[in-house]
Amino acid sequence: MNNVSFEELNESNMKEAVILFADYFNTNEKTNWTYDDAYRRIHEAITKEDSISLKILVDKKLVGIEMGYLEQYEDGLVFDLHEILIAKDYQRKGYGKALILEAMKRAKEKGAFLCQLIAINDKGHDEFYGSIGFGNCSNLILKSRLI
C-alpha cells in the first residue's frame, strides 16, 4: 500500500465523498441514493460533535471514506464507527483495515477506550471485522420498528 494518505472529511471537502457514496451504493448495492440524500447522510455524520471522519487517498485519489464520532458513556468515551466505504476496485487490498485503524488511533488519542459499530450480518462482514479484532456483542441487540 504505497502512497496512502488520510485527510479529515469535512464540509469543505465532502463533495467528492458524496459522489463516491451515491455511485458506490447505486452501482454495487442496487440502491437509489440521490446526491441530496447522500449529502445529508454524510453531512449529518461529519458535523456531529467530536466527529472523527476521514478520507483515504491512494496517489491522491479518493478511494474511501469513514465516518464516526465520540459518544460519552458513564465509563468513558466510545468511538461509534458509523460508516465505512471503500471503492470496489480497492477492496480486499487492506485499505478498509488501514482506514479503520487510523480512525481508531485518532479516537484513542482523543480519549476513547472502545470502538463499536453496526454491521451487516453476513460472512463477509464477519470475516472483515473479525480480522481487525471486532467481535459480536453479547449484551446488546439491534431493535427496529416501522413507523
VENNORUR-V896458 format. One line per field, one symbol per residue. ss: DSSP state (H for helix, E for strand, - for the rest). phi: phi as a letter, one per 20 degrees, with the letter a starting at -180 (. if undefined). burial: b if it has 24 or more other C-alpha atoms within 12 Angstrom, else e. A space follows every 50 residues. Layout:
ss->???
phi->???
burial->???
This chain:
ss->---EEEEE--HHH-HHHHHHHHHHHHHH------HHHHHHHHHHHH---- E--EEEEE--EEEEEEEEEEEEE--EEEEEEEEEEE-HHH----HHHHHH HHHHHHHHH--EEEEEE-----HHHHHHHHH----------------
phi->.elecccfebffcegffffggffgffeedlecfegfffgfgfggffefgm fcccdddclmefcacccabececfdpedeeeeabbcggfdfmcnffffff fffffffffeofdbdcbdcfebfffgfffffdoecffddcbfdbbfc
burial->eeeeebbbbbeeebebbbbbbbbbeeeeeeeeeebeebbebbbebbbeee bbbbbbbbeeebbbbbbbbbbeeeeeebbbbbbbbbbeeeeeeebbbbbb bbbbebbeeeebebbbbbbeeeeeeeebbeeeeeeeeeeeeeeeeee
